[in-house]
C-alpha cells in the first residue's frame, strides 16, 4: 500500500537568498498547504511574523537549544 503524507520543505539560509516580499510570498503559499517547513537562517529578525507558529532552535558549538 502506498503511504499518503504531507511534503516536507527544507529552506536553507533563506534570509540571504530572498528579499522580504519574496519571502512573505513563499511562506504565504506554504502556509496554505499541509506541510512542515524547516528553515535555516543567520538572522531571526526577518521571521518575526512567523514566530508564533514556529518552534525555534539555535545550534551553537554542536549543541541544540530551543528558544
Residue pairs with C-beta under 8 A, 6 or more apart in sequence:
6 33
6 34
6 35
6 36
7 33
7 35
8 35
8 36
8 37
8 38
9 30
9 35
9 36
9 37
9 38
10 38
11 26
11 37
11 38
11 39
11 40
12 40
13 40
13 41
13 42
14 23
14 26
14 39
14 40
14 41
15 23
15 41
15 42
15 43
15 46
15 47
16 42
18 26
20 46
23 46
24 49
27 37
27 50
30 37
39 47
41 47
44 51
44 56
47 54
55 66
56 66
56 67
57 64
57 65
57 66
57 67
58 64
58 65
58 67
59 65
